[in-house]
Amino acid sequence: MESKIILALDLTDYQKSIYISKIISGEVYAIKIGYPLVLSHGIRIVKELSRYSKIICDFKLADIPNTNRIIAKLAKENGAMGIISHAFPGSDSLKAVIDEFKPGDIYAVVEMSHEGSLEYIQKHSMEMARMAIDLGVDGFIVPGTRPERIKLYREISGRIKLLAPGIGTQGGDPVEALRAGADYLIIGRSIYESDNPLLTVKKLNERINENL
């Protein structure tokens, strides 16, 4: 059975990143990397880690169309399978990412897992979600800390993939998030800060498979 876990590798340590990527290869759906690792070691780290798993670049693009396009191009050229872009800058900025990155997977952030997301983003999240669907994104980033919100996105999104961060350290429960409609779980610190990352992933996979 395909794993429902995407490892959020929010590290700056090169050796640890390579080591964890190697040992969990085949146990996760993909590895998500962001600015901490890329700013520490350059965009080529995407290509290096893609030897072990599919890579999603979590750049949360939130700039004008041209800048978004340049960053999406660099991610694609270095072997990324997917890229994450904010929806709030508007349709032209999100469309620039889609046009540049296809046929890779584009995931739009429509709501985040932290408390601050409630202040501004959530108030317009459904509008952003519908806009992103019209543009043709492949999936949404939805809050694993709020299963009731995942249900809403599942209802309006059809077959679009829902990726849920906030699982584990932030308090989100993996089984609850999946039962609410998430397709994949984004899990970071609970795995890479554990004493045995491989065993932690295997136990999470077992729990998920036993409860779905």
N, C-alpha and C positions, 0 to 999 in steps of 0.2 A: 504494500500500500504506500502511495506517495506521501512523504512527510508533509505536514501542514505548517512546519516551522521555517521561518526565515530568520537566520541569525543576524542580529544587528551588531556588527563588529565595530563598535565605537571606541577603538583603541588608537594609541599613537605609537605603540611599541611594534616595530617591524617584525622581529623574530617571533614574538608571541602571536601576532596576526597570522603569519605564515604557518606556524605550528598548529594553531587551532583550526585554521582552514583545512589543513591536511587531515587532521584526525577526525573531523566531523564530516568530511566529504562523503556523500552518499547517504547521510543521515538527516540532511535538511533539504528543503526545496530550493533555497538560494541563500546567498550571503548578501547582506545590505551593508554598504560602506558609505561613509559621509565625509564631511570636511576634516574631522580630526585626523583620519588616516591619510587622506589625499594631501592635505596641507603639510603633513609631516614628511611624506615620502614621494609626492608627485603623482600625477595622473597615471603613470605607468604601473602603479600598484594595482589598478583595475585589471590590467592584462595579466599580471603575475597571479593574482588570486583566482582569475577565471580558469586557470588550469585545474582547479579543484572543485569549483561549484559555479553555478550561474551567478552573475553579479548584478545587483540592482544598485545604481548610484543614487544615493539619497542626498541630492543637492538642493532639494526644496527650492527650485528655481523661482525667483520672484523679481524679475527685472524686466526691462523693456524687451520687445521681441528680438532685436538683433543680438543683444547680450545673451538671452536665453538660447538662441540658435547656436551661437558659438560654443557655449558650454555643452549643449546637447551633442554637438558634432564631435567634440573632444571625447566625451564619454563613449559614444558609439565607436569611434575610431580605435579606442583602446579596449574594445571587447565587452562592454556592458550589455547585458541582456535587457535590462530595464532601467528606467529613470523616473525620479519623483519630482514633480513640479507643483508649486502652489497654484491654486485656481484664482485666488483673490486679485492678482494684478490685472485680470481681465482676459477676454477671449482672444485678443490678438497675441498676447504674450504666451498663452497656453498653446495656441495654434502653431506658433513658431517652433515650439518643442516637438509637437506632433509631426509637423512637416519634416523636420530635420532628423528625428530619431526613428521614424517608421522604417522597416517593419518591426522594430523592437517594441517592448511594452512600455506604455506611458501611464503612470499612476498619478492622479491628481489628489492633492491634499484638500479635503473638504472640511475636515474637522480634526483637531489634535487631541492628544490624550491628557494633557496637563490642564490644571485649573484655569490658567489664563486664557485658554481657548474659549471659555464661556463668556468672556468679556466682550469680544468683538466677532470672532470667526463664526461661532455657532449661530449668531443672529442672522447670518446670510448664507449658511452652509447649504441649505436646500436649493437656493438660487444657483449657487456655484456648482452644485452637483448636476443640476439639469443642464446648465451651460456646458459642462464638461462632457456629459453624455452626448449632447448634440454635436460636439466637435469630434467625438470618436475616440475618447480615451479608453484604455484597456481595463482600468481599475481605479478604485478610490483608496485613499488612506483614511481609515475611520477609527474612532477611539475604542480600544479594547477595554478601557476603564469604564465605559458606559454601554453595556449591552443593549439597553433600550434604544440607543441611538443607532446602533448597528442594524437593528430590526427595521428602522425607518429607511435607512439607505438600501437595505435589501429589497424593500417593497418598491422603491422607485427606480432601482437600477437594473432590473432584469437579470441578465447573466453576467454583468460586469463583475470582475474580481474585487473582493473586499479584503484589504490587508489591514490587520488590526495591531497597532503598537500599544505599549502600555501594559503588556502582560508580564506578570512576575513582580519585579521590584516596585513598579508603580501601583500594583494592586489588582490589575486585571486578571481574571481567571480564564485559563485557556479553554476549558470545556464550555463555560458560559458564553464566551465570545463566539465560539464555533456554532453552538446551538442557536445563537441569535442571528447567524447568517454569514459570519466571516468565513472566507475561504482559506486564508493563511494568517498565522500569528507571527508578529514581529517580536522577537525576544532577544534581549541583549545581556544586561548585567547578570541575570539569573544563571546564564550559561557561562559567559567568559570570565566571570569573577568566581566561579565555583572551583573547588579543588580538583574536580574531574569533569571537564566540559563534555567529554564524549559520553560518560555515564549519565550526566544530567540530561543531555539531549535524548538518549535512548529511553530514559525513564519518562520524559515528557511525551515522547512518541507512543510509548506503551499506554500511558494514562489516557491519551487522546483516543487511541484505537479501541481501548476497552470501554470508553464512555460515549462513543458516537455510533 
